[in-house]
Amino acid sequence: MKVTVFGTGYVGLVTGTCLADVGHDVLCVDVDQKKVDNLKNGIIPIFEPGLEPIVKQAVQNGLLNFTTNMDEAVNHGELQFIAVGTPSGEDGSADLQYVVAVAKTIGQRMNSYKVVVNKSTVPIGTAEKVSEALNGELKLRGVDVPFDVVSNPEFLKEGAAINDFMKPDRIVVGTSSERAERLLRELYAPFNRNHDRMIFMDVRSAELTKYAANAMLATKISFINEMANLAERLGADIEQVRNGIGADPRIGYQFIYPGCGYGGSCFPKDVKALINIAKNVDYQASLMESVDKVNQAQKSKLYSYITKHFSGDLKGKTFALWGLAFKPNTDDMREAPSRVLMEALWAAGAKVQAYDPVAMDETQHIYGLREDLKLVGTKEAALEKADALVICTEWKTFRAPNFELLKQALVNPVIFDGRNLYEPERMTEYGFEYYAVGRGKSVTQFS
């Protein structure tokens, strides 16, 4: 099938590449000529495990191409995917200007039936706005060309997006059109052979499903973080509590790992957007507001440990920071807890020596050159003459360090662990002062 994908960001590039990998003829569109040229040469703008070789192979096979030419893009595919950004406004609402702009672009050029597929995470009612934009452009042209607008939200985890797309647990499609349903079934048939994973519903329900899924996962994270904060004050160990509640199949172990808060491009943005969506229909989403509030506070957790340990005097101190990305297997720094921590440390007059396996360039891009930020090439180099170690991201390489070497390198044998990677008793045996989230030991220190 011939497919056009507008947007070569995270969702657009993964979608286009995976569709091309199974044999579809995909043309990805972007307004950035340099980005398009790089993609044609196999230079990938994001870090996603396994993506680069699939892009290169699909380009080599002639099934994946890139362009800035809008006429070529609209003419190419019967299926037109919209996978552009929907950044948050100041009030938390999703900005639809790029989505509407693509719809207008399609409407200005289409001469045959198209299925316009909303792949971007968009507020409820966006499909109607896209239809209005398409109809508006067709009316200006004085032509009557049939089309359908479909909601097909993505459920891709950064760091595991290829597997999520290739082996989906569900494929949600919102449409009332039999013609569009037939085409989407054909498109996704290669990913749907084991058993039927396709779930068809009305468009508005599909749009809400995406927000509801992310909101539920964010809620689980904020819930366990709230329990962790309570455990600290009660002298309980949240890791034991987690094992106790996770054994209940109604709860499960996924997304109940306590830590220093969630980040990334999805959860923070989508929770805020859902709060705003609720306000627009005169409903207060109290639970979502609390989820967001708990998470914002949790991002300051490590800094509060640090300031209490050093009695508020951080000026001139240097902190080794392990992990910059908001989660492992990505270079995404959007809403990362590490950013909240670093900015607080800098404001207090401290310096940061940081290491992350893949997010160093992105950190440099965000903060530029600063005297109080040193990006180093290894996790060991970050420790040199640092007053303490802080862990923000649970990369595998941080799970089993050489603790003797770690202790020798640090000025003070202190670890502030925002991801609960180590056992407190073991750290005590090694001679470390160890601060973890909700591990009970903190009861006398932080009550």
PyMOL commands that set and color helices and strands:
alter all, ss='L'
color gray80, all
select helices_A, chain A and resi 10-21+33-40+51-60+70-76+97-109+126-141+161-166+178-191+203-234+238-246+267-280+286-298+301-309+337-347+360-367+379-383+396-398+403-409+424-430+443-446
alter helices_A, ss='H'
color red, helices_A
select strands_A, chain A and resi 2-6+25-29+64-67+79-82+114-118+147-151+171-174+198-201+318-322+351-355+373-375+388-391+414-417+433-436
alter strands_A, ss='S'
color yellow, strands_A
deselect
rebuild
show_as cartoon
